[in-house]
Amino acid sequence: MERYRVTTGTPGYPCRHSPGLQMATRYLDQYFDPTLELEESLTKDVLVDDQLDRLVTQYHMAAVAEHVPRRLSEATRDELSLDKKRSRRIKHVLFTSAASWGASDQLMRDHSEEERKAGAQVNWVDWFAEQRRYLERTRRVVATWAKKTGNVKDGKKMVTRISNEIEWLSYALRD
């Protein structure tokens, strides 16, 4: 009587493919764009660095927006309150996203002059529309890069982080 059987691989799957890898590939398929032409210099490090730079800059802009009093001209008390609440929420989302990419130590620096100007002028609804377009385009690029280069595991992690950021930002702008 045989109590166990030694097999190679997972039953129902070829030995060289694990079910997790196949699920990651299917997940990336929804964002994959076969017509997208990618630069040969595109690597995981380049993709991660781009996201880190963006998140750190956006975080500092949101921090400035949170602390600039009366930056909305002729706004009512309720509008100012809502804007400050959104600034805090967005700053938290950007901090959380930056931490997921590994940038929490880079967030502790002084604001640049560009970040101060952007934070003083930001309109969160317009900003989010632009961010959403950028994040969706980036998600497509990352998924395509992952499938074309075979970096499915890293690609899935990056696509998940980007998708989470989109969802968190849309929730932060409720009200």
MOKA-V581608 format. One record per backbone hydrogen bond with DSSP energy under -0.5 kcal/mol. CO is the residue of the C=O (numbers start at 1). NH is the residue of the N-H. Records with the same first field share a line. If there is no record, write none. Layout:
CO=NH / NH
//
This chain:
1=3
5=7
7=9
10=13
14=17
18=22
19=23
20=24
21=25
22=26
23=27
24=28
25=29
26=30
27=30
28=31 / 32
33=36
36=38
39=42
41=43
43=47
44=48
45=49
46=50
47=51
48=52
49=53
50=54
51=55
52=56
53=57
54=58
55=59
56=60
57=61
58=62
59=63
60=64
61=65
62=66
63=67
64=67 / 68
67=69
68=71
71=73
72=75
76=80
77=81
78=82
79=83
80=84
81=85
82=86
83=87
84=88
85=89
86=90
87=91
88=92
89=93
90=94
91=95
92=96
93=97
94=98
95=99
96=100
97=101
98=102 / 103
99=102
103=106 / 107
104=107
105=108
107=109
112=116
113=117
114=118
115=119
116=120
117=121
118=121 / 122
122=124
123=127
124=128
125=129
126=130
127=131
128=132
129=133
130=134
131=135
132=136
133=137
134=138
135=139
136=140
137=141
138=142
139=143
140=144
141=145
142=146
143=147
144=148
145=149
146=150 / 151
150=152
151=155
152=156
153=157
154=158
155=159
156=160
157=161
158=162
159=163
160=164
161=165
162=166
163=167
164=168
165=169
166=170
167=171
168=172
169=173
171=174
//
